[in-house]
Amino acid sequence: MDALYREAILDHYRHPRRKGHLEHADIHYHDTNPFCGDEITIELKVEDGVVVDAAFDGRGCAISQATASMMMEEIVGKTVEELKTWDKEYILDMLGIEIGPVRLKCALLPLKVLKAGVWGLEEWPE
């Protein structure tokens, strides 16, 4: 089973989904992993509290980039409140493989960026 998940991760790394930028994004957040240099930017369009479009950009290892790509496939149609509940276990279940302590920060960087963006949404001016 691990082989299937590993192949899915490599596929998302080689052929990322929703990679790019959104014009007039309601949420835009960028962060880096200072230990390895991975970078992720997440942009979301939100209407009535629901994500209607999503994109990411970045560079880094297969784990960080694949995680961002996999998250983007899951995000559209979710409410901002639901995204606020996503946690480490949600991401690790989505990846489906054991992540060692060194790669854990890589896997969780997209979640960190997402959480910072959605929690900041309430503070944006109208």
C-alpha positions in Angstrom: 0.0 0.0 0.0 2.9 2.4 0.8 4.0 2.0 -2.9 0.7 3.4 -4.1 0.9 6.4 -1.8 4.5 7.0 -2.8 3.5 6.9 -6.4 0.7 9.4 -5.8 3.1 11.8 -4.0 5.6 11.6 -6.9 2.8 12.2 -9.4 1.6 15.3 -7.5 5.3 16.5 -7.4 5.8 15.9 -11.1 2.4 17.1 -12.2 1.1 19.5 -9.5 -2.6 20.4 -9.5 -3.7 24.0 -9.2 -0.2 25.3 -9.3 -0.1 29.0 -10.2 -1.7 32.2 -9.1 -5.2 33.6 -8.7 -6.2 37.1 -9.7 -7.9 39.0 -6.9 -7.4 36.2 -4.2 -9.2 36.8 -1.0 -6.5 34.9 0.9 -2.9 35.1 0.0 -0.2 33.8 2.4 3.4 32.8 1.9 5.9 31.1 4.2 9.2 29.1 4.1 10.8 26.3 6.0 14.1 27.9 7.1 15.7 24.5 7.7 15.5 23.3 4.1 14.4 26.4 2.0 11.0 25.0 0.9 8.6 27.8 0.0 4.8 27.7 -0.4 2.3 30.4 -1.3 -1.4 29.6 -1.1 -4.1 31.8 -2.7 -7.9 31.2 -2.2 -11.0 32.9 -3.5 -13.8 32.7 -1.0 -17.5 33.4 -1.5 -20.0 33.3 1.4 -17.4 31.5 3.5 -16.8 28.7 0.9 -13.6 28.3 -1.1 -14.5 28.6 -4.8 -11.0 28.6 -6.2 -7.5 27.7 -4.9 -3.9 27.8 -6.2 -0.5 27.3 -4.8 3.0 28.2 -5.9 6.3 27.3 -4.4 9.5 25.4 -4.7 11.1 22.7 -2.6 11.2 19.0 -2.0 8.7 16.4 -3.3 7.0 16.1 0.1 6.2 19.9 0.5 5.1 20.4 -3.1 3.1 17.2 -3.3 1.3 18.0 0.0 0.4 21.5 -1.4 -0.9 19.9 -4.6 -2.9 17.3 -2.8 -4.4 19.9 -0.4 -5.5 22.1 -3.4 -7.5 19.2 -4.7 -9.3 18.9 -1.4 -9.8 22.6 -0.7 -12.4 23.8 -3.3 -15.9 23.5 -1.9 -14.8 23.5 1.7 -15.8 26.2 4.1 -13.2 28.4 5.7 -14.4 27.1 9.1 -13.8 23.5 8.0 -10.3 24.4 6.8 -9.5 25.8 10.2 -10.1 22.3 11.7 -7.5 20.6 9.4 -4.6 19.4 11.5 -1.4 17.4 11.3 -3.3 14.1 11.4 -5.5 15.2 8.5 -2.3 15.9 6.4 -0.6 12.7 7.4 -3.7 10.6 6.5 -3.9 12.4 3.2 -0.3 11.5 2.4 -0.8 7.9 3.5 2.8 7.2 4.3 5.0 7.3 7.4 6.8 10.7 7.5 10.0 10.9 9.5 10.8 13.7 11.8 13.1 15.5 9.4 10.5 15.5 6.6 7.6 16.3 8.9 8.2 20.1 8.7 8.2 19.7 4.8 4.9 17.9 4.9 3.3 20.4 7.3 4.5 23.6 5.6 1.5 23.8 3.3 -0.9 23.3 6.2 0.9 26.0 8.2 0.5 28.4 5.3 -3.2 27.5 4.8 -3.9 27.9 8.5 -2.2 31.3 8.7 -4.2 32.4 5.7 -7.6 31.3 6.8 -7.2 32.5 10.3 -6.2 35.9 9.0 -9.2 36.2 6.8 -11.4 37.5 9.6 -9.0 40.4 10.0 -9.0 41.6 6.4 -10.7 44.9 5.7 -14.0 44.7 3.7 
